[in-house]
């Protein structure tokens, strides 16, 4: 629902008016505002590095999240069980997203921005620690040798007694999971205290990868309904109203990937960011992951639809950046990503004579 709250930051700062707007938005988001009389103009190298890095960061959770979704769909571990999105869920999602967006808009109009963002920071701290630890867990299993003393633990919380006892929480974990939680907590404290863009990106990448891995579409029809509905949602709220822009100016949370365009000039203390909302990664990503699972189900030892949709995503994201710089206006990325990610695989299926099988 929060996919494009920060699209407004994607205005190229080479334009004077856009640079002023970007500086104001940076100030409202807690980053260092540039001096109004000496606005920073990003160099071509800095801009290319920033958008190239954003594209690369967007591709990583989609690629690895899709691969992990195949394993996740076969797993019997309760902590790895995916959440299946049905056609009914997909049809309701843009409505729920719109209500959430408008609700946030009203909250920021009525209540103090400072207190709301404080609550959101604590909320996303908890989510981020859990998401990052889940992301790192398979990596830790590969790093540590089998001789590592990996003790098993269980967190059990019940209600009632004897025959009426009911399990509320039953979570099994081990020493490696605890180490992942510690790493996640360190990053979380760093984010809470400094709001540093690297800490933001670590949480953002973890959210995106977990979303692609654990949110499963039950078929291609459902995917088309979801992407089609969010296509309309994205275009309406970006171009039709000022609601998304207002929330973007007020909302502080790791729901976007950021990369500074002035990194070459100012190093890690850079503050002039290009941004990409996580929804522009997760929404197409779960459709691409579905097509990978479709490839696996065909048992042809081929990944045609996965690679087609993956390349389509790269094309759509590149087209978004090109149009944005050409017309000097922020763009809703799903406007370009949805037709590319749905259209390219459908054309391939039509050519191969597998269209009916794909939609079945």
Secondary structure, 3 states (H helix, E strand, C coil): CCCCCCHHHHCCCCCHHHHHHHHHHHHHCCCCCCCCCCCCCCCHHHHHHHHHHHHHHHHHHHHHHHHHHHHHHHCCCHHHCCEEECHHHHHHHHHHHHHHHHHHHHHHHHCCHHHHHHHHHHHHHHHHHHHHHHHHHHHHHHHCCCCCCCCEEEEEEEECCHHHCEEEEEEEEEHHHHHHHHHHHHHHHHHHHHCCHHHHHHHHHHHHHHHHHHEEECCHHHHHHHHHHHHHHHHHHHHHCCHHHHHHHHCCCCCEEEEECCHHHHHHHCCCEEEEECHHHHHHHHHHHHHHHHHHHHCCCCCHHHHHHHHHHHHHHHHHHHHHHHHCCCCCCHHHHHHHHHHHHHHHHHHHCCHHHHHC
